[in-house]
Amino acid sequence: MMVDKTSYEHEDSFNDDTNPIKPKVPVVTTKYGDEKEQRLAEFVTKMNVDRSKTGIQGFKNTQRIQMEELFNGMLAQSRTIESNIFIGETEIFKRNEDAFYTTLNELEMADLKARQTIETQALKLHHEQNLKDFNTRKNGKKFQRSQARELKDLYHKTQYRDDMFKNTESVKAALRSHRERTAQVVEHIEDRHLKQIKLLNDAEEREYTTQKILIELQCQALDEETRSETMKKFQSKINHQKVLSKKRLDHIREQQRLELRQFKEVSELETRKLEELANMKETHGQFQQDFLQDQRSEIIVEKERISEAQKNLKIFDIKAEQNLEKAKAKAIHRNQIRELIRSQRARKEKRHAVWSAVIEKNDAFKAAVLDNDEGSRSTSISSSKNQSTAHSRKTSDTNLSKKAFGVANEGETEERQFANQVTSNNEVKEALKKLQAGLIELKKKHEVAYFEMTAKLATAYKEKEEEFENELAELEMKHDIEKKRLVEDCEAEIDECLKIQEREREMEAHIRQAETNALIERKVLNSLLSTFVDGVISIDPLGFIKRFNSAAEKMFGYTAAEVIEGKFNIKQLMPKRFSENHDTYLYNYYSTGVKKVIGVGRHVYGLRKDGTEFPLHLSISEVLEDGFHLFTAIARDITEMVEEENCKQSTETQMMWRIDNSGKVLSLNKKFKNYVGITKPEEEATADICSPAVVHPQDLQATLDKFAEGRRTKKPFELKRRLKGADGIYRWFLTSAIPVFSTHGVFKFWVGGCTDIDDAEILNAELKTIQEDLPVFLWKCKPNGSIYYGNPSFVSYSGTDFTKSPLNFNAESLCWIDDIPAVNNALAVATKQSSKFDVKLRMKSSKGVIKWFQLCGSPIKNANGELVNFYGICIDIDSAEQAAIEMQILPDFLPQKIWKSDTFGNVLYCNQNFLKFVGAPKGTALNVFDPSVVHPDDLQASLNALKIGNEERKGFVLRRRLKGHDGKYHKFITNGNPIVDGSGAVTGWYGTCTDDQ
């Protein structure tokens, strides 16, 4: 119990000099003094009561007795408090010491565990490093096996390619030999055929000479007329003999060609047999190679699985050894922890014994000074303290036991894990045995499959050979049939030719009689045709005029002598738009036999000698008898009928009019009168289609000039002008005028029409505005390049008005001087061929700016197809050209060596970095696969990669050493990519060489 405060209260009676003791009454206030204070208050109250009863002296005695009792009680109480304080402090010291040693023990335990953890971690790292080293060794061996397999595969492939190359070369040699023998046999056959033909021709020529000598001897005694008739018969006979001989020679040639063709077919079949059998062998070889490669791949996969299982088994063994080492280490650690726990427990029991002795001494002291009540209380407190101490000791022992039990459990868990690993190891061993047995079974299966595959390929090859033998037999049978058929056809053709010659001889007599009769009939026919009103014209199959009667002379203005003796073609009596296709019409009729105009009358246009056109009604007939072919046309002038019909039809669709040569209106149709607002007949009689009241003031002078020119030349004309309507609005019209002539060519009047083209003119004006506002340059120029029109964009750029000051494209003020030759060449070629042209050039602006442009031009041709001018556009391509120039320069700034070569590796282009590396000036002949550049050890691999790439059209990646200008070899990664044309063939290579160091 702690004393918080002590105070003394002095009574007057206590200060009496007669009291030798002069007692002082202390008032003690403690944390546990509530009960004591109550007892003291009761005592004071009792003392005051006694004082009032007994008087002062009795009070003093009583007070002294009570004070003694009070002092004795307080003394005992203070001793009890002191004892309790001692016990509490002792308990605190004990607990602090226990906490200190507990902390010390924990630090000791933690230090031990830390050392054990470090050992365990070091052991774990050692084990992991062992596993890592084992995996590294295994992976290295696996990589070595993979590299060895790849090298072996490469060796097999290379050996197979060499074998295939040798086989191919042998097949090619056999084919060359076969072709050479074939060519020699063909040459021999052709030579024999020529000699055979020559012998036949010589025999026929001798026979012809002999017959001619004999007939001349026979004719010497005959008169002139008989001699002439005999010679004609002889000549006819000779002609027949020549025709017959020619037929026989043609048949012989056919037989010779058939013989040669059949020999070539047999030779081609044999060649195809050689090629296809060789290809089949190559295909079978490739198939076998692929089949073996697939089998090797399967075996490799199985071996890898076995190797992986062996690796896993080895890893299991290593891990088992490591786990055994870990278990030993952990057993040692557990023993160390048990020893430390036992040592800590012994030290703790020793300290508890010391503290128990101290507390027992203090308990004996309390029992001597305290009363039973206080003593029992102290004993109870001490007992509770002892119980607390015992409970603390029990708790500490329990914790130590738990730690020891945890260590034991950990050992049991490790034993179970070890047992599980042993079981897994056994399972892996069983799986390994199965894999090894499966590998043996797979090898047996591969042997059976390879044997079956080889048997199938041999059967297929034998079947292919039998197929060719059958095909050869069928071809020989077919050749025999063709020969037999050709002989039969030739004999039948000779028989037919003999029959035809017999009929020709019979016809000759009839022809001579017919010629006499025809001469008489021709004279009668000419007298009749001269009286016809319609023109009669006859032409031969080529279109040349053979007959031209008097009516035709009047109609066209030519005489019969001019037409027939001048060998006029019927096309010359037609307008050009019809004459251009007349030969095509004749050819189509001769080719197809389809009659389109023969026997059918139709309306066409004729062309007079003075160049005027007029409508005709034409009927054509054909005479074809005994080789005599003639076309006869009957032509009738229908000018007046057409004019009346046109006027009748046009009155409904167009504004039609008729005027005389002075311009006086003869008639206006209803549509014209409605437009200009004529409602009375007298207004029509006084109307003038060229007056200012009808024609726009700006078009008036052009109208008067055009009509005056038409009256002078009497030729059709057209004119665009604006006419004023009844509503006072002008509209654009296309005025067409045609002169009308009588049958004898005398001018009668003008017929014309006005077609409304106002919408089209407005559209043209809008198109012109759009054309002028386009950002591209539009232009027109002459064939020599002189620009006479340019849209506003072109005029603004060049600063030249081309309509006033024509400028040539090749002028130095417009075109850059280096581009002038290209422009001149493009214009020259386009002018010569009347074709389009397209050229790039740099043009100067009026401000001195130079830009790249694409100049595109198209020809403008006249009606005859002749070149007149050019028109086109200029497109600004300056940005694209600058980008292209930058792309050409960019490779020189890249760190890689960039190159482009042909299929043999000859460099066609390389960047500056490549040239700098090899130390060669630009233009030097280089080869990226040459021994002077490639290291000798890497040369063969480089050439093989190039060869395989050319054959398979695939890119390649090589690690190789290239020789620099300093004479040292540097490692590079070479990437090659093929350049393939449209047919899929490799035409070159491009690639890079990247520094591998």
Secondary structure, DSSP 4 states (H G I P E B T S, - for coil): --EEEEEEE--TGGG-TT-SS---EEEEEETT-HHHHHHHHHHHHHHHHHHHHH-HHHHHHHHHHHHHHHHHHHHHHHHHHHHHHHHHHHHHHHHHHHHHHHHHHHHHHHHHHHHHHHHHHHHHHHHHHHHHHHHHHHHHHHHHHHHHHHHHHHHHHHHHHHHHHHHHHHHHHHHHHHHHHHHHHHHHHHHHHHHHHHHHHHHHHHHHHHHHHHHHHHHTTS-HHHHHHHHHHHHHHHHHHHHHHHHHHHHHHHHHHHHHHHHHHHHHHHHHHHHHHHHHHHHHHHHHHHHHHHHHHHHHHHHHHHHHHHHHHHHHHHHHHHHHHHHHHHHHHHHHHHHHHHHHHHHHHHHHHHHHHHHHHHHHHHHHHS-HHHHHHHHHHHHHHHHHHHHHHHHHHHHHHHHHHHHHHHHHHHHHHHHHHHHHHHHHHHHHHHHHHHHHHHHHHHHHHHHHHHHHHHHHHHHHHHHHHHHHHHHHHHHHHHHHHHHHHHHHHHHHHHHHHHHHHHHHHHHHHHHHHHHHHHHHHHHHHTT-SSEEEEE-TT-BEEEE-HHHHHHHS--HHHHHHTT-BGGGGS-HHHHTTHHHHHHHHHHH---SSBT--EEEEEE-TTS-EEEEEEEEEEEEETTEEEEEEEEEE-HHHHHHHHHHHHHHHSEEEEE-TT--EEEE-HHHHHHHT--SHHHHHT--TTSTTTB-HHHHHHHHHHHHHHHHH---EEEEEEEE-TTS-EEEEEEEEEEEE-TTS-EEEEEEEEEE-HHHHHHHHHHHHHHHH-SSEEEEE-TT-EEEEE-HHHHHHHT--TTTS-EETT-TTTB-GGGHHHHHHHHHHHHHHT--EEEEEEEE-TTS-EEEEEEEEEEEE-TTS-EEEEEEEEEE-HHHHHHHHHHHHGGGGSSSEEEEE-TT-BEEEE-HHHHHHHT--TT---BTT-TTTB-HHHHHHHHHHHHHHHHHT--EEEEEEEE-TTS-EEEEEEEEEEEE-TTS-EEEEEEEEEE--
